[in-house]
Amino acid sequence: MNNWPLWEVFLRSRQGLHHKHVGSLHAADEKMAIENARDVYTRRSEGVSIWVVESKHIHASSPDESEALYDPANDKVYRHPTFYDLPDEIKHM
């Protein structure tokens, strides 16, 4: 088991429209990962779909690079809701 890869588990609940990360587990292959995820994360039949992704295939941004990564979006003022004038007839927006 020490050689088995780490898998990230995503579950879509009966009420959900998207998958959420629920945890991680070790398994020899994707079939075993799905079966183990079912046994561990859907004990109360709360899931309708399971995704497993081998952790080595997940790439993330670095917190050290967050300023350079997100700053260009701040230059696009049209993305901010204050840029638009809404008619008075539109309520609760």
N, C-alpha and C positions, 0 to 999 in steps of 0.2 A: 504493500500500500504506500510506502514511502516514495516509490517511483511514480505513482499514479499522478496524472496532471490535476491541477485545480480547475474547477468549473464554476462559473458564475451562473446563478439560477434566477430566471425571471418568470413571474407568474401573472396571468391575467385572471382576475377574480370574476365571479358571475356578474357582479354589478359594474365591473370596470370595462373601459374601452381600450385600455393599453396595458402593456406588461410592466410590472414593477420589479425591481431587484429585491429579492427576498433573502439571499444568502449565497453561500459558497459550499462546495463539497468536493471531495476527491473521488475520482472514478477512473476506471481503466479506459473507457471509451464513451462516445456520446450516448449509446443505448443504455449503458449502465448509469450514466449521469442522469438521464431522464427518469429511469426507474427509481433511482435513489431519491431524486428530487420529488417525485410523486409520493414516495413513502415518507419523506421527512417534512415536506412543505404543504402537502394537501391532505393531511390526516382527517380533516373535517369536511372533505369534499368541497372546499371553498374555491378551487381552481377549475378553469375550463381549458386552459392552454398553458403549456410549459415550454420555455425556451432555455437551452443551456448553451453557453459559449465558453470555450476553453479560455482561461484567463490570459494566456499569452497572446491571444488575438484581439484583446481590448487595448486601445491606445487612448491616452488621456492627455489633456493639456496640463502644463506645469503651472502651479500657483505662482512661480517666479515670473512667468510670461503673461500673466493675466492682464496687466496694464496694456501691453502691446497688442494683445489679442482682442481686447474689448474696446479700446479707445477709438478705433475707426468708426464704430457704430454711433458714437456720441456726435460725430460730425454730420450725421444724417438727420437733420432736424425734422424732416417730413415724417420720420418714424415716431415722433413724439406726439401724443394726442393733443397737446396744446397748440399744435400747428394749424388745426382745422377749426373753422367756425361752424358750430352746430345750430340748426334752426331751433327756434324756441319751442316748436311742436314736439321735438324729441325730448323725452323725459328719461331720467334714470340711466344715463349713459356715462 
